[in-house]
Amino acid sequence: MRENRKFTAEAKVSILREHLQNNISVSELSKQYDIHPNLIMNWRKQLFEGALETFSGKHKDAIGYGERKLADMENELTHKDKIISKLTEEILIVKKKVSGKSSVGLGWRPI
């Protein structure tokens, strides 16, 4: 049983370049590289689908969306950290008022 090989992006582009620029048939390339012809055809399909995104500008929009989403998530995390910090402070104040003691008598010790 033959093990599945992984092809790098560079290898895929190189094989597709041979096919498209040098007019080498898919069947010849599949024999040369010991690859099933359908795999080469799938790579070619992916290449042209990616080209549509590149030329239409959707790729840039997707990157911008990802960056905006990451910034929003970082802001939300910072906001939650501030809320947790404030609540922790309020809990300590209430515990001190209830016990009438410092934090040493509350069952925990600061690090």
C-alpha positions in Angstrom: 0.0 0.0 0.0 1.4 3.4 -1.0 1.6 6.1 1.6 0.1 9.5 0.9 2.8 12.0 0.1 2.5 15.7 1.0 3.5 18.2 -1.6 4.7 21.7 -0.7 3.1 24.7 -2.2 6.3 25.3 -4.2 6.2 21.7 -5.6 2.5 22.2 -6.7 3.3 25.5 -8.4 6.3 24.0 -10.1 4.3 21.1 -11.5 1.4 23.3 -12.5 3.9 25.7 -14.2 5.2 22.8 -16.3 1.7 22.0 -17.3 0.5 25.5 -18.1 3.6 27.2 -19.4 5.4 24.3 -21.1 2.2 22.6 -22.3 3.2 19.3 -20.8 0.1 17.1 -20.5 -1.4 16.1 -17.2 -0.9 12.4 -18.0 2.8 13.0 -18.7 3.2 14.9 -15.4 1.3 12.3 -13.5 3.7 9.6 -14.8 6.8 11.7 -14.2 5.9 12.6 -10.6 4.0 9.4 -9.9 0.9 11.4 -9.1 -2.7 10.6 -9.9 -3.9 12.9 -12.7 -7.0 13.9 -10.7 -4.6 15.4 -8.1 -3.0 17.7 -10.6 -6.4 18.7 -11.9 -7.5 19.5 -8.4 -4.5 21.7 -7.9 -5.2 23.5 -11.2 -8.8 24.1 -10.0 -7.6 25.5 -6.7 -5.1 27.7 -8.5 -7.8 29.3 -10.6 -10.2 29.7 -7.8 -7.5 31.5 -5.8 -6.8 33.7 -8.8 -10.4 34.9 -8.9 -10.1 36.0 -5.2 -6.7 37.7 -5.9 -7.9 39.7 -8.9 -11.3 40.6 -7.4 -9.8 42.0 -4.2 -11.7 39.6 -2.0 -8.5 38.3 -0.6 -7.5 41.7 0.8 -11.0 42.1 2.3 -10.7 38.7 4.0 -7.3 39.7 5.5 -8.7 43.0 6.6 -11.7 41.3 8.2 -9.5 38.9 10.0 -7.3 41.7 11.4 -10.4 43.6 12.5 -11.9 40.5 14.1 -8.6 39.9 16.0 -8.5 43.5 17.2 -12.1 43.3 18.4 -11.4 40.1 20.3 -8.3 41.7 21.9 -10.3 44.7 23.0 -13.0 42.5 24.4 -10.4 40.4 26.3 -8.9 43.6 27.8 -12.3 44.8 28.8 -13.1 41.5 30.5 -9.7 41.6 32.3 -10.6 45.1 33.7 -14.0 43.9 34.9 -12.4 40.9 36.6 -9.9 43.1 38.3 -12.5 45.5 39.5 -14.7 42.8 40.8 -11.8 41.2 42.6 -11.0 44.5 44.3 -14.7 44.9 45.4 -14.8 41.4 46.8 -11.7 42.0 48.9 -13.2 45.3 50.2 -16.4 43.5 51.2 -14.5 40.6 52.8 -12.5 43.1 54.8 -15.6 45.0 56.0 -17.4 41.7 57.0 -14.4 40.2 58.8 -13.1 43.5 60.2 -9.6 42.2 59.5 -7.0 42.4 56.9 -6.6 39.9 54.1 -4.4 37.7 56.3 -7.4 36.4 58.2 -9.4 35.6 55.1 -8.0 32.1 54.6 -5.6 33.0 51.9 -2.2 34.7 51.7 -1.0 37.1 49.1 1.9 35.8 47.0 
